[in-house]
Amino acid sequence: MMLWGKAEKRQPTHAQRLFHGLVREWLWIGLLLLPITAYLSMSPGLALNNPLYDSLRRLTPLPVDPRILLVTIDDPSLKKLGQWPWPRSLHADLIDRLSAAQPAAILFDVIFSEPGDPANDKRLADSVCNAGNVLLPLARDDSASYSQPGAQMLSLLKCARGVGHINVEADSDGVVRSLYMREGPADATALQLAWLAFVMSGQSTEMPGESQASITQGWHREHAVRIPFIAPGTHFSSVSYVSVLRGEVPPERLRDRLILVGATASGMGDRFVTPLSPMAGTTAGVEIQANVLNGLLQGRSIVDLSGWLAALMATSLVALLLGLLLYRPRYALWMTLGGMFMALLGSAALLRMGYWWSPAACWIGLLLSYLIWNWRRLSVILAYFGWELARLDNEPKVLPERRRAPASKGDVLQGRIFALEQAVSRTRDTRRFMADGLECLPVATLITDTAGNILLANRIAREVFGNNLISHNLLEQLADLGYPPLHNGVRPPLSALELVEFRDIHQRSLRMELAPLLPAEGDVALGWLLSLTDLSKEREAQQHRETMLRFLSHDLRAPHSAILALLDVHNSESPIFAQIEQQVRRALSLTESFVQLAKAEADGYQFEPTLFAMLVMDAFDQVALIAQLKGIHLVHDLDEADEGMVSADQSLLTRALFNVLENAIKYSASGTTVRLRHSSAQGWLECLISDQGPGIAAKDLPELFSQYKRFDSAQGSEGLGLGLSMVKAVVERHGGHIGCESTVGKGTTFRLQLPLLDDG
């Protein structure tokens, strides 16, 4: 028995080839996208980097360190002390006032570039020397050096605790976000001013940023850091320059503070655009220094993540999405948004730890992956739809179609939608046709899925089972109908059901037939088609025929046999008795032919494994006397030890061989030979029975096995033309074939082919 559902190895389908092509193409796209993402992640000029940094910094602003105090050269100070520049003696007085309060450090963010009075310069130098904790700034005057102080300022710089640069870096959008902790000419690099103040505060830590020097036109820069600005709504503690100078600020407020002196007045020129500018306007240079110092004091300086590590993080997320899109395409949008959120979350987390990694390049890679994936996936789907719809359109049309106006040929998607609409309409019409056709079938027909749940049932099936069958299980319905259960009462799968004829609970004779519903491609059953044919009337007619056969074989033959017995007693009394005997024997032969033909066409065959040689021997024994009386030689090429086995009804197949041999003897002349030969090949047994009779005309061969046919070559021989009809019926019921080859004047050969019994 064939095991339906057992799949064989087959070639990939068109859809599988398209998918494999998409996978290969996706690998190439990934190999292109990942380097692009890595390149963008290492490009600091990417437009999205700065807005993202500013937004995330505003989410995690630094608190203000209370040790920082600004002494501002503001508008009230300019109004009371006069226009800038002021005499350097005022600055000396300020330093004296501050030094008297014992601050931790005094960071003087004022460039003394204008020439001054030597006496005032000496006065300022003395104050700086006496304070011992003053830090002075360096200004860059060109692209490759710092401004050189005059002779009158050398003593001032020598007395300072430290001299640091106050340079800042503006990004491509003109906003100041970073600076270098050390920069200057190769032989005279200077530390950053706020870093010097941080060191003076007693902190001991490694300088933030990478120590690898960046050289542009002879200018060395190291340890780049981003300025950790405070929140826009908060401010550093500050006092006015003039207030300190006049002694209006109590010393307690100045003691142990890190004091930054610088200009904040409008029009002083020392102002920059920073991330705080949209809310607070431009930022003074001294406030930038305060923000740098504030970050250093809290250990929250921000440095850029190294280029290779930034590229690795970005490409890892993009590679992850590329893989997920291939194996989870249904969630493409959510996975892309999730990847972007993870990148943003990772960037924010790193920023809190003091590292900046821009998720912009990763976002671009993720969005490109999503867009390209959907574009290529849609292209593949459209190509597959086009191929399938074209193939469907080339299928033989079961029903006439209702064609609509075709879509515009310029739009591929619109064309595919139109073709799909046509295919869906055709499918609906076909389903309606199948449902109507199933309903009109004259036998009970059901369609089930692989589990046996009934999907469709026609009117006759509902009458046979007596209820609504949809969604019921077929095995349960058959059990209720009286289908004979298998061993142990176990309900088998549908493929193992015995296709038998049985009587149901209403005493109807039902024959069950089952066939798998196979797809257009493949041999895995999608469902099952079951039909139940009501054979009650046929079985009743068969019973009447069997009764008639018994009547013919017994009730008609018995009177004829009695007449023959009486004629034997009076055979010599009158010639008319011989004629009566001849007619009675003819009637008895006719009855026997009818009985044999009826048995051959009936359903009561009893098949069993049989040696073909034994059947031939029995047939030869029955015709031996007839051949001997006519002087015919009988020859065969087999014996009882021959192993050719067939499944046969021994009585009927022996009778069929007898009829063929009897015909050969009947139409052969005395002294000729009737020969039987056999052979086996490719599961078939072939038997050839040849005679040397007059032969049969070619025009008569097509009607040779028809009932009641008598030909010119049979003149002079008795018969009704039923013997060969019986032979044909028997051979075909055994699954075989019979044919005849004949040449007029040379003889006739009958060819019988029977299936050999399988060794299993």
ZAMARGU-4260 file (C-alpha; in steps of 0.2 Angstrom, whole numbers, plus 5000, padded with zeros to 4 digits):
<rodrens>
0) 5000/5000/5000 | 5006/5017/4996 | 5010/5028/5011 | 5002/5045/5007 | 5010/5060/5015
5) 5028/5053/5014 | 5037/5067/5005 | 5051/5063/4993 | 5066/5074/4990 | 5062/5086/4976
10) 5069/5101/4967 | 5067/5118/4976 | 5051/5127/4971 | 5052/5144/4962 | 5047/5153/4979
15) 5062/5144/4987 | 5074/5150/4973 | 5067/5167/4975 | 5070/5167/4994 | 5088/5159/4992
20) 5091/5173/4980 | 5085/5186/4992 | 5096/5179/5006 | 5112/5180/4994 | 5107/5198/4989
25) 5104/5202/5008 | 5122/5196/5012 | 5129/5207/4999 | 5119/5222/5005 | 5125/5218/5023
30) 5143/5218/5017 | 5140/5235/5009 | 5129/5243/5024 | 5141/5238/5038 | 5156/5247/5031
35) 5146/5263/5027 | 5139/5262/5045 | 5157/5260/5052 | 5163/5275/5041 | 5148/5286/5047
40) 5151/5282/5065 | 5169/5288/5064 | 5164/5304/5055 | 5162/5318/5068 | 5155/5330/5055
45) 5138/5320/5054 | 5124/5333/5055 | 5114/5323/5068 | 5128/5320/5080 | 5127/5338/5088
50) 5108/5339/5090 | 5108/5322/5098 | 5122/5326/5110 | 5114/5342/5115 | 5097/5334/5118
55) 5104/5320/5128 | 5115/5332/5138 | 5100/5342/5143 | 5092/5326/5150 | 5108/5323/5162
60) 5114/5340/5167 | 5128/5342/5180 | 5124/5350/5197 | 5133/5366/5202 | 5149/5363/5213
65) 5147/5375/5228 | 5166/5377/5228 | 5166/5387/5212 | 5163/5406/5213 | 5163/5419/5199
70) 5169/5436/5201 | 5161/5445/5185 | 5166/5460/5176 | 5148/5465/5173 | 5139/5480/5167
75) 5137/5488/5185 | 5156/5486/5187 | 5159/5495/5171 | 5147/5508/5175 | 5155/5512/5192
80) 5174/5509/5188 | 5174/5516/5170 | 5176/5509/5153 | 5188/5495/5149 | 5202/5493/5150
85) 5205/5497/5168 | 5221/5501/5176 | 5230/5486/5182 | 5231/5493/5199 | 5212/5489/5201
90) 5216/5471/5197 | 5230/5471/5210 | 5218/5478/5223 | 5206/5464/5218 | 5219/5450/5220
95) 5224/5458/5237 | 5206/5457/5243 | 5203/5440/5237 | 5220/5433/5243 | 5216/5440/5260
100) 5200/5429/5261 | 5211/5414/5258 | 5203/5406/5243 | 5209/5389/5236 | 5214/5396/5219
105) 5211/5412/5209 | 5208/5409/5190 | 5210/5426/5181 | 5202/5424/5164 | 5208/5441/5158
110) 5220/5444/5144 | 5232/5459/5148 | 5236/5462/5130 | 5235/5482/5130 | 5251/5491/5135
115) 5250/5498/5153 | 5259/5509/5165 | 5275/5501/5172 | 5271/5506/5189 | 5254/5498/5189
120) 5261/5482/5180 | 5274/5481/5194 | 5260/5483/5207 | 5250/5469/5199 | 5265/5457/5198
125) 5268/5460/5216 | 5250/5456/5221 | 5251/5440/5210 | 5267/5435/5219 | 5260/5438/5236
130) 5244/5428/5233 | 5254/5413/5227 | 5238/5405/5220 | 5234/5415/5204 | 5232/5406/5187
135) 5233/5417/5172 | 5227/5413/5154 | 5237/5412/5137 | 5229/5418/5121 | 5233/5411/5104
140) 5238/5425/5092 | 5240/5416/5076 | 5238/5398/5070 | 5255/5392/5077 | 5259/5401/5093
145) 5253/5410/5108 | 5255/5429/5110 | 5271/5435/5117 | 5270/5446/5133 | 5279/5462/5134
150) 5294/5464/5145 | 5283/5473/5158 | 5272/5457/5159 | 5286/5444/5161 | 5287/5446/5180
155) 5268/5445/5181 | 5268/5428/5172 | 5283/5422/5183 | 5274/5426/5199 | 5258/5416/5193
160) 5255/5399/5200 | 5251/5393/5183 | 5248/5399/5165 | 5235/5389/5155 | 5227/5391/5138
165) 5208/5396/5137 | 5205/5390/5119 | 5189/5381/5114 | 5183/5372/5099 | 5168/5376/5089
170) 5160/5362/5079 | 5154/5363/5061 | 5138/5372/5066 | 5148/5386/5076 | 5143/5380/5093
175) 5157/5377/5106 | 5155/5360/5114 | 5173/5354/5117 | 5191/5359/5120 | 5208/5351/5122
180) 5217/5349/5139 | 5234/5352/5132 | 5238/5362/5116 | 5250/5373/5108 | 5266/5373/5097
185) 5275/5357/5098 | 5289/5364/5109 | 5278/5375/5120 | 5261/5366/5123 | 5251/5373/5138
190) 5238/5365/5149 | 5221/5371/5150 | 5217/5384/5163 | 5203/5375/5172 | 5213/5359/5173
195) 5226/5369/5183 | 5213/5376/5194 | 5207/5358/5197 | 5225/5352/5201 | 5226/5366/5214
200) 5210/5361/5222 | 5220/5346/5228 | 5212/5333/5216 | 5224/5319/5210 | 5217/5310/5194
205) 5223/5306/5177 | 5219/5319/5163 | 5204/5314/5154 | 5204/5311/5135 | 5216/5302/5124
210) 5234/5306/5125 | 5237/5304/5107 | 5242/5320/5099 | 5232/5328/5085 | 5243/5339/5074
215) 5236/5353/5062 | 5248/5365/5054 | 5261/5363/5068 | 5249/5365/5082 | 5248/5350/5094
220) 5232/5346/5103 | 5229/5332/5116 | 5216/5325/5128 | 5200/5331/5119 | 5185/5333/5131
225) 5167/5339/5129 | 5162/5353/5140 | 5149/5346/5153 | 5137/5361/5154 | 5125/5364/5168
230) 5107/5365/5166 | 5100/5380/5157 | 5090/5386/5172 | 5104/5385/5184 | 5119/5397/5187
235) 5136/5397/5196 | 5137/5407/5212 | 5144/5425/5207 | 5148/5442/5214 | 5151/5458/5205
240) 5169/5464/5203 | 5166/5481/5210 | 5157/5473/5225 | 5173/5463/5230 | 5184/5478/5226
245) 5174/5489/5238 | 5174/5475/5252 | 5155/5472/5251 | 5158/5453/5250 | 5161/5445/5266
250) 5178/5435/5267 | 5168/5420/5273 | 5160/5419/5256 | 5177/5419/5247 | 5187/5407/5259
255) 5192/5390/5251 | 5183/5394/5235 | 5189/5392/5218 | 5187/5409/5211 | 5186/5413/5193
260) 5188/5431/5187 | 5181/5436/5170 | 5170/5447/5159 | 5152/5444/5158 | 5146/5461/5152
265) 5138/5463/5135 | 5150/5470/5122 | 5166/5463/5130 | 5168/5451/5115 | 5173/5436/5126
270) 5156/5427/5122 | 5153/5410/5113 | 5138/5401/5106 | 5136/5385/5116 | 5122/5372/5119
275) 5115/5383/5132 | 5113/5398/5120 | 5095/5394/5114 | 5089/5396/5132 | 5102/5408/5139
280) 5110/5417/5125 | 5129/5417/5122 | 5140/5411/5135 | 5154/5421/5143 | 5172/5413/5142
285) 5173/5413/5161 | 5157/5403/5162 | 5164/5390/5150 | 5179/5389/5161 | 5168/5387/5176
290) 5158/5372/5167 | 5175/5364/5163 | 5181/5365/5181 | 5164/5359/5187 | 5165/5343/5177
295) 5182/5340/5183 | 5178/5342/5201 | 5163/5330/5199 | 5173/5317/5189 | 5160/5320/5175
300) 5171/5325/5161 | 5165/5319/5144 | 5176/5311/5131 | 5172/5304/5114 | 5172/5285/5113
305) 5186/5278/5102 | 5183/5277/5084 | 5185/5258/5082 | 5174/5255/5097 | 5160/5267/5091
310) 5161/5258/5074 | 5160/5241/5082 | 5144/5246/5092 | 5135/5253/5077 | 5139/5239/5065
315) 5135/5226/5079 | 5117/5233/5080 | 5115/5235/5061 | 5121/5217/5059 | 5109/5211/5072
320) 5095/5219/5063 | 5100/5212/5046 | 5100/5195/5053 | 5083/5197/5062 | 5075/5205/5047
325) 5080/5189/5037 | 5072/5177/5050 | 5059/5188/5058 | 5052/5199/5043 | 5035/5200/5051
330) 5041/5212/5065 | 5053/5222/5054 | 5046/5239/5059 | 5046/5235/5078 | 5063/5227/5077
335) 5070/5243/5068 | 5062/5255/5081 | 5068/5243/5095 | 5086/5244/5088 | 5085/5263/5086
340) 5079/5264/5104 | 5093/5252/5110 | 5106/5263/5102 | 5098/5279/5110 | 5098/5271/5127
345) 5115/5265/5125 | 5121/5282/5120 | 5112/5290/5135 | 5120/5277/5147 | 5137/5280/5140
350) 5135/5298/5142 | 5131/5296/5161 | 5147/5287/5162 | 5157/5301/5154 | 5158/5294/5136
355) 5150/5301/5121 | 5144/5289/5107 | 5133/5296/5094 | 5119/5284/5088 | 5116/5294/5072
360) 5127/5283/5061 | 5118/5267/5069 | 5101/5275/5066 | 5106/5278/5048 | 5112/5260/5046
365) 5096/5254/5054 | 5084/5264/5043 | 5093/5260/5027 | 5092/5242/5032 | 5073/5243/5035
370) 5070/5253/5019 | 5081/5242/5008 | 5074/5226/5016 | 5056/5232/5013 | 5060/5237/4995
375) 5069/5221/4991 | 5056/5210/4999 | 5042/5219/4990 | 5051/5217/4974 | 5053/5198/4977
380) 5035/5197/4982 | 5029/5206/4966 | 5040/5195/4956 | 5033/5179/4964 | 5016/5185/4962
385) 5019/5189/4944 | 5026/5172/4941 | 5012/5163/4950 | 4998/5173/4942 | 5005/5171/4925
390) 5006/5152/4928 | 4989/5152/4935 | 4983/5162/4920 | 4990/5149/4909 | 4981/5135/4917
395) 4966/5127/4908 | 4951/5137/4912 | 4937/5126/4921 | 4924/5140/4919 | 4921/5155/4908
400) 4929/5171/4916 | 4922/5188/4919 | 4936/5199/4912 | 4937/5217/4919 | 4946/5231/4911
405) 4965/5229/4913 | 4975/5240/4924 | 4987/5253/4918 | 5003/5244/4911 | 5014/5257/4918
410) 5011/5253/4937 | 5018/5235/4941 | 5009/5235/4958 | 4992/5240/4950 | 4994/5227/4937
415) 4998/5213/4950 | 4983/5219/4960 | 4972/5217/4945 | 4979/5200/4941 | 4976/5195/4959
420) 4959/5201/4959 | 4955/5190/4943 | 4963/5175/4952 | 4953/5177/4968 | 4937/5179/4957
425) 4942/5163/4948 | 4945/5154/4964 | 4928/5159/4971 | 4919/5154/4955 | 4929/5137/4955
430) 4924/5134/4973 | 4906/5138/4969 | 4907/5126/4955 | 4915/5112/4966 | 4902/5115/4979
435) 4887/5114/4967 | 4895/5099/4958 | 4898/5090/4974 | 4880/5093/4979 | 4873/5086/4963
440) 4884/5070/4964 | 4873/5054/4964 | 4883/5046/4978 | 4887/5051/4996 | 4903/5062/4995
445) 4913/5070/5009 | 4929/5080/5009 | 4939/5080/5025 | 4956/5087/5031 | 4970/5076/5036
450) 4964/5074/5054 | 4947/5068/5047 | 4936/5083/5051 | 4923/5085/5038 | 4924/5101/5027
455) 4911/5098/5014 | 4897/5085/5012 | 4883/5084/4999 | 4865/5081/5000 | 4866/5062/4998
460) 4879/5061/5012 | 4868/5071/5024 | 4854/5058/5020 | 4865/5043/5023 | 4872/5049/5039
465) 4856/5058/5044 | 4863/5074/5052 | 4873/5090/5048 | 4891/5084/5045 | 4901/5100/5044
470) 4915/5100/5058 | 4911/5083/5064 | 4924/5069/5063 | 4922/5056/5049 | 4928/5041/5060
475) 4915/5045/5073 | 4902/5046/5060 | 4907/5030/5052 | 4907/5021/5069 | 4889/5028/5072
480) 4884/5021/5055 | 4890/5004/5058 | 4907/5003/5049 | 4915/4987/5056 | 4928/4992/5069
485) 4946/4987/5067 | 4955/4976/5080 | 4955/4981/5098 | 4943/4995/5093 | 4957/5007/5089
490) 4953/5020/5076 | 4966/5021/5063 | 4971/5036/5052 | 4961/5038/5036 | 4975/5031/5025
495) 4973/5014/5034 | 4954/5012/5033 | 4949/4996/5024 | 4939/5000/5008 | 4926/4987/5011
500) 4908/4985/5007 | 4897/4984/5023 | 4880/4984/5029 | 4875/4999/5040 | 4863/5000/5054
505) 4848/5002/5042 | 4854/4986/5032 | 4860/4996/5017 | 4874/4989/5007 | 4887/5003/5007
510) 4903/5002/4997 | 4917/5015/5004 | 4930/5022/4993 | 4944/5034/4999 | 4956/5045/4989
515) 4969/5058/4994 | 4967/5076/4989 | 4985/5080/4983 | 4991/5098/4979 | 4996/5103/4961
520) 5015/5100/4966 | 5020/5087/4978 | 5012/5071/4985 | 5008/5076/5003 | 4989/5074/5005
525) 4980/5090/5010 | 4964/5080/5014 | 4953/5066/5009 | 4939/5062/4997 | 4927/5049/5003
530) 4912/5042/4994 | 4899/5029/5000 | 4889/5021/4986 | 4872/5013/4991 | 4873/4995/4982
535) 4857/4989/4990 | 4848/4987/4973 | 4863/4980/4964 | 4865/4967/4978 | 4847/4963/4977
540) 4848/4961/4958 | 4864/4950/4961 | 4854/4939/4972 | 4841/4937/4959 | 4854/4932/4946
545) 4862/4919/4958 | 4845/4912/4960 | 4843/4911/4941 | 4860/4903/4939 | 4855/4890/4952
550) 4839/4887/4942 | 4849/4886/4925 | 4862/4875/4932 | 4851/4863/4942 | 4832/4864/4937
555) 4835/4865/4918 | 4849/4853/4917 | 4840/4840/4928 | 4826/4837/4915 | 4838/4837/4901
560) 4848/4824/4910 | 4832/4813/4913 | 4828/4814/4894 | 4845/4808/4889 | 4843/4794/4901
565) 4827/4789/4893 | 4834/4791/4876 | 4848/4779/4880 | 4835/4765/4884 | 4826/4768/4867
570) 4840/4774/4857 | 4839/4759/4845 | 4820/4759/4843 | 4818/4773/4831 | 4830/4786/4821
575) 4819/4800/4828 | 4826/4796/4845 | 4844/4800/4839 | 4838/4817/4833 | 4829/4821/4849
580) 4845/4816/4859 | 4855/4828/4848 | 4844/4842/4851 | 4843/4839/4870 | 4862/4838/4871
585) 4863/4855/4861 | 4850/4863/4873 | 4861/4856/4888 | 4876/4863/4880 | 4868/4880/4878
590) 4862/4880/4896 | 4880/4876/4902 | 4887/4890/4891 | 4875/4902/4899 | 4879/4896/4916
595) 4898/4898/4913 | 4896/4915/4906 | 4885/4921/4920 | 4898/4914/4933 | 4912/4923/4923
600) 4903/4940/4924 | 4897/4938/4942 | 4906/4945/4958 | 4908/4928/4967 | 4926/4925/4963
605) 4936/4915/4975 | 4954/4920/4973 | 4969/4911/4980 | 4987/4908/4976 | 4988/4895/4963
610) 5002/4886/4952 | 4997/4890/4934 | 5005/4874/4929 | 4992/4864/4939 | 4978/4874/4930
615) 4985/4869/4913 | 4987/4851/4918 | 4968/4850/4924 | 4963/4859/4907 | 4973/4846/4897
620) 4966/4832/4906 | 4948/4838/4902 | 4952/4840/4883 | 4963/4825/4881 | 4948/4813/4876
625) 4941/4826/4864 | 4959/4828/4856 | 4961/4809/4855 | 4945/4806/4847 | 4949/4819/4833
630) 4967/4814/4832 | 4975/4830/4838 | 4991/4831/4847 | 4992/4841/4863 | 5009/4848/4868
635) 5014/4860/4882 | 5031/4866/4889 | 5028/4866/4908 | 5026/4853/4922 | 5019/4853/4939
640) 5035/4859/4946 | 5034/4875/4937 | 5034/4890/4950 | 5023/4902/4941 | 5011/4908/4954
645) 4995/4918/4950 | 4980/4923/4961 | 4966/4914/4953 | 4948/4907/4955 | 4954/4889/4950
650) 4938/4883/4943 | 4934/4898/4932 | 4952/4900/4926 | 4953/4881/4922 | 4937/4882/4912
655) 4943/4897/4902 | 4959/4887/4898 | 4948/4873/4893 | 4937/4884/4882 | 4952/4890/4872
660) 4960/4873/4870 | 4943/4865/4865 | 4941/4879/4852 | 4958/4875/4845 | 4954/4857/4844
665) 4937/4860/4837 | 4944/4870/4822 | 4959/4860/4819 | 4961/4846/4806 | 4965/4828/4811
670) 4984/4825/4813 | 4988/4843/4818 | 4995/4849/4834 | 4989/4861/4847 | 5003/4869/4857
675) 5004/4878/4874 | 5019/4889/4878 | 5022/4900/4892 | 5035/4913/4899 | 5037/4926/4913
680) 5044/4943/4912 | 5042/4959/4922 | 5028/4953/4934 | 5017/4945/4920 | 5014/4927/4915
685) 5011/4925/4896 | 5002/4909/4889 | 5002/4906/4870 | 4989/4893/4864 | 4992/4889/4845
690) 4983/4878/4833 | 4985/4874/4814 | 4967/4877/4809 | 4960/4887/4795 | 4963/4903/4804
695) 4952/4918/4806 | 4950/4933/4794 | 4957/4949/4799 | 4940/4958/4798 | 4933/4946/4810
700) 4946/4948/4824 | 4939/4964/4832 | 4922/4955/4835 | 4930/4938/4841 | 4926/4940/4859
705) 4908/4947/4856 | 4893/4936/4862 | 4884/4926/4849 | 4896/4930/4835 | 4899/4916/4822
710) 4911/4918/4808 | 4913/4910/4791 | 4928/4900/4797 | 4917/4892/4810 | 4905/4884/4797
715) 4902/4865/4800 | 4906/4867/4819 | 4893/4868/4833 | 4893/4882/4845 | 4883/4898/4850
720) 4898/4910/4852 | 4898/4912/4871 | 4914/4902/4875 | 4927/4916/4870 | 4916/4929/4879
725) 4917/4919/4895 | 4936/4917/4893 | 4938/4936/4890 | 4927/4940/4906 | 4937/4928/4917
730) 4954/4934/4911 | 4950/4952/4914 | 4942/4948/4931 | 4960/4941/4935 | 4968/4957/4930
735) 4974/4950/4914 | 4973/4953/4895 | 4968/4941/4880 | 4972/4944/4862 | 4972/4934/4846
740) 4983/4933/4831 | 4978/4923/4816 | 4983/4920/4798 | 4970/4912/4786 | 4976/4895/4781
745) 4990/4894/4794 | 4982/4894/4811 | 4977/4904/4826 | 4987/4909/4842 | 4978/4915/4858
750) 4989/4926/4870 | 4984/4926/4888 | 4993/4938/4900 | 4990/4936/4919 | 4999/4946/4933
755) 5011/4935/4943 | 5008/4934/4962 | 5020/4945/4971 | 5033/4935/4982 | 5028/4946/4997
</rodrens>
